[in-house]
Amino acid sequence: NAGVTQTPKFQVLKTGQSMTLQCAQDMNHNSMYWYRQDPGMGLRLIYYSASEGTTDKGEVPNGYNVSRLNKREFSLRLESAAPSQTSVYFCASSRGSGVYEQYFGPGTRLTVT
Amino acid sequence: TQLLEQSPQFLSIQEGENLTVYCNSSSVFSSLQWYRQEPGEGPVLLVTVVTGGEVKKLKRLTFQFGDARKDSSLHITAAQPGDTGLYLCAGAGGGSNYKLTFGKGTLLTVNP
């Protein structure tokens, strides 16, 4: 039982390049989330998926797209990376939305030069 | 927009000392969660408080939810180096609000 897995763990991109961050959970959770964490800014929600087949914008969605591929997988795509997207990205999942505990992956450290 | 303010932002203490971390908001939350995050890892849930005035204990950690469900505190007794980490509070809104709102966190360092 791996919980929430994320790939890659580290990535360096040049400005304008694109990439997809992958996330998978094996807990049969309905809801999945993508956050970014920056020093002094806490965790900010980028996108979330309350259930399979639905996605919604969070607090900072600009420059990102997501796909809920199936119940297990939720990917985050940067179409044209910018230095402002340098951050640590966390994927999380929960049984349902709101009050339920969120389980986090180990994070992806992304640097855009 | 619901905001959660955490204080202090940084806290460095000696092993054996007691400390309290605060999480405050002007908004009412249906529940509040506390997470701890260690370097290089994702946050891990410590506790969820749901009822106004609720107090929960987890070994040396005591969590309290304010009567009005707008604030919460985390008290650690006799801190140990293993308590070092980033403590995050997160509030869940009521009704159709599916998201958690995270505070910016308190970075605790417990020196041996």
Interface residues (C-beta under 8 A of the other chain):
Chain A: V4 S31 Y33 Y35 G40 M41 G42 L43 R44 L45 Y48 A50 D56 G58 F90 A92 S97 G98 V99 E101 Q102 Y103 F104 G105 P106 G107
Chain B: Q9 S30 S31 Q33 G40 E41 G42 P43 V44 L45 T48 V50 L88 A90 A92 G93 N97 Y98 K99 L100 F102 G103 K104 G105
